[in-house]
Amino acid sequence: MRLGFFSIALFFTCCLTAQNYESRIHYNVKLGDEEQLHQLILLDYTKLLGTALEVDEENIRFNVRSATEVSIIPTSKLRFLGVFKEEKQPTGGLYSTTQPVGFTDLTYEPTALPYTSKGEVKVINLLYATTEWSLNEHYQIGVGLGGPLGILTTQRARWSLSPLIHVGVSNKMLYVPLVQSFSERLALLGDVHAMLTIGTSSRFLSIGTGLLYDNTSLDGTAWAHRMALGVQLSKRWTVYTEALMVLTKERRFRRNNLVLLPTLNAALSIRRHRWNFGIATVQEEGLNFLPPPIPYVGYSYYW
């Protein structure tokens, strides 16, 4: 049953490439409201300020600020349409020139929500550190360090089937030089899975299934299922929980061994910055005690 679900999800992610334009419009945008200042971001990351008058499947009628004529822009070129605000801070005299970036990925697990930035730098507990670039509205790649273990690369793809239904695939691959010196095979560890996200960046449920793999072992694969739930409490704060269930198959573990890794998190977003605060624990089948939660802190910068 799980294999059937995985196959169906993978089929949709590979074969369906249409992304509904409504999923790329922030829910606070009021079309035609001249009291709002809108920011229109195109696929090539060109940014326009003004008022979005009307949007349909073919074109966007956009009144660019300081322009005398209304611009007609193909909807197929739309990356993101949001509300642009300038906020003066009471002490530092600094100005916020952008809204907080849309909540598209969690601390450890990705979602299938559309990308809303050109890229990001993510650091967790000064160990896990990656830089990821969005090639277009569908594809993202990244490279970084997986702690002291080795070099980490990421490859992701995602599509929106409707404003509230999104699908995607993700692969994280870690090259471990230390293990390579003891193995004749290429030392690659990874996590490949398909995912389904229901909702928007303000309220979502994300589920996925796939495989953890270890190229240095003859039986180094294990099924891994995941679920995440998140709610935006305010413009800056979002709370979410993540859970990973691993069914290990390696010979050095008991057969059909079950491992659960739940987390509880809160995220603070200010302009292009995001701080993540969370606790995580692990529960293994057969153990009679729950290890104490481990706190962690993450930081991301978007551009």
N, C-alpha and C positions, 0 to 999 in steps of 0.2 A: 504494500500500500504506500509506504513511504517512498519507495523507488518510483512508483507511478506518479506521485505528486511531484517529485523532483523532475521527472522527465517532462511532464506537462508544463511546469514552470519554466524550464530551460527552453522548451519549444517557443513559448510566448516571448521570452526575452530575446531570442535570436531572430524571430520572424516578424514581430510586430514593431515597427519603427515610428509609427505616427504618434506625435505628442500633442495632446489637446492644448490649445493656446490658453484656455481658462486656468489651467494649473500653473501657468507662469505669471499670473496676475495676483498681486497681494490682495488679501481680503479687505484691507482698509481703503483700497482705491475706489473712489466714486467718480465714475466716468462723467465728464462734462462739468464737474464741480470746479469752478475757477478759484475757489478759496483754497484748494489743495494744490501743492506743487508736486508734480509727478516726475519720477525719473524713469526713463525708458532706456533699457540696456539691450543692445543688439547682439547678434551672434558673434560679431567680431569685437565685442566689448566696447563699441562706441556708446557713449552715454549722452542722452539728451534730456534737458530740463524743460518742463512746460506743463501743459494740461492735455491729458488723453480725453478726446471728445467721444470717440466711438471705436469699438473693436469688434470685428466679426472674423469669420474664418478666412477671409481674403485679405483685408486691409486694416490698418490702424490709422485713424484720423487724429493727428497729434499737432497741437498748437505749440510750437517751440517758443520758449520765452524770448522776448525781444524781436521775434519775427512777425511780419505783417500778414503772411499767408499760412494757411493750414497745410501741413505736410501729410502726404499719403505714403505710408510705409507698409510693405507686404508683411502680413502676420507671420509668415514663415521665417522672417528674420528676427522675430522676437525672442529674446532670452529671458528677460524679466521686466515687469512693470510694477513699480512700488511708489510709496509716498516718500518724498524728499523733505526733510525737515532740518532747519538750522536752529540749534539750541545753544544758548549762551550759558556757560557754567558760571554760577554766582561768585566763585573765588578766583579761578584761574584766568577768566576772560577768554577761554578757548571755545571754539565752535565745533559742534558735531555736524559734519557734512554728509553723513549717510545714516540710514536706518540700520539697526542691528541686522546682521546677515541672517538669512533664513536658516532655520534649524534643519539641516539635511542629514547630518551624521552624528552618531552618539560617541561616547568615549572610546569604546572598543569595536562595537558593531556598526556597520554601515546600514543605511536605509535605502529605499529605492526612490526617495523624493528627488525632484529635479534639482540640479546644481544651481546655485544663485550667486556664485563668485567664480573668478577666474582661477583661483587656487588658494591653498592654505598651507601654513606651517603648523604642525601639531607636536606638542611635547607632553609626555605623561611621566611624572615622577623623575624627570631628568634621565630617564632610561630609554623609553620608547620615543623616537623622534623621526618624523617624516615630513617631506615636502611633496605636495600633490598638486598637479596641474589639470585643469579641465580643458581637454582638447576642443570640445564643442558641447552642446547640450546633452549628449549621450555618453561620452567616453571621458574617463579620467585615468591618469597614470601617476605613480609616485615612487619615490626612493627615499631610503633613510636607514636608520640603525635600529635593530631590535634588541636594545640593551647591549650587554657585553657579548651576546651570542654571535652576531654577524650582520650582514647587509640585508635589508628588507626592501622588497619591491611590491607594489600594489597595482592591480589592473581592475577597473570597474566599468560597468556599462549599465545604463538604466533608461527606461522609457515610461511615459505616462499613457495609460490606455484610456483614462478619463480624468477629470479634475480630482477624483478621490481614489483612484486605483493606479498604482505604480508597480512596475516589476523591474528586476535587475539581476545581474550576476556580479560576483566579486571573487577575486583571487588575491591572497596574500602569500608571498613566497619568501622564505628566509634561507639565505646561504650561510652555512656555519663552517668557517675555516678550521676550527678546532676539531670538529667531528671528521672533517675531510681527511685529516692526517691519519685517522685510524680506520678509514673506510675506503674500499676500492670503488664504491659508487659515488656519484656526485651528491654531496651532502645538502639536500634541499628538504626543508620542512615547509608545510603550507596549509592553507585553509581555502578551499574553493566551495562556493555554495550559490544557490539561487534564492531570491528573496521576493516577497510580496509585501507592499506597504499600503495600508488603507488609511486615508485621511489627508491632512495637510501638515505643514510644519508647526501649526499651533495645536494640533490634536491628532495623534496617529497611533496605529497598531501595526507593527512590523513582524513578520514571521519568515523563517527561512530554513532550508535544509541543504546539507552538502556533506563534504568529506574533509577530514583532517588527514594529511598524508606525510609520510616520512620515507624519503627515497633510499635511505640507508638500510632499511629493514625489508625483509621478504614479505612480511605481513604488517606493513606499517601504515595501514589506513583504518579509519574509524569514522562511523557516522556521527555527525554533529548537527543537532537541531537547536534553533535559537528563537527567541521571542523578545520583543521590546515594546514598551508602552510609554508614551510621553504626553504631557499636557503643558501648554504655555500658560503660566499664571499671570504674567504681565508682559509689558513690552520688553523687559530685560531678563526676567526669570523664567526658566523652564525646569520642570522636574520630570524625571524619567527613570525607568528601571530596565535592566537588561538581564537575560538569563540564557545560559548556554548549557545544553545537555549533551554529553558525549557518551557514546556507546563504544567502548574500546574493544579492539579485536586483536591486539598484539599478544604474542605468546607469553611475554613476560608479565602480563596482567591476567587476572582471572577472566575466563570467557564470559561474555555478556556483562562485563563490569560497567556500572553506571556511575557517571560523575556529573554533578550539578555545580555550576558556577554562577550564582546570582549576584547582582549588584544593585545599589540604590544610589541615585545621583541627583545633583542640582547643578544648573548651568547659569552663569551670569554673563549676559551679552551687552557690550557697550561699543557701539559703532562697529569697527572691524575686529574687535577683540572679544574673546570668549574664555572664561575661566570655568573649569569643571571641578566639582567637589564630589567625592563618592566614597563608598565603602564596598568591599567585595569579600566574599568568603567562598569556600569550596566544601562540598559534601560528597563523599565517596561511598558507594554501596559497601556495606559490611562494617563501616566504622560506626561506633556507638557514641561519638561526640561530634559536636559542631565546632570547627576551629574558630577562634575569635575573628571578627571582621578586620580586614586590613584597609586602612584609609589610603587614599591617593588623591593627587591634585593634577589637573591637566590644564594646558593653555594652548589656544589656537589663535593665529592671526590670519585674516583673510584679506585678499586684494582683488 
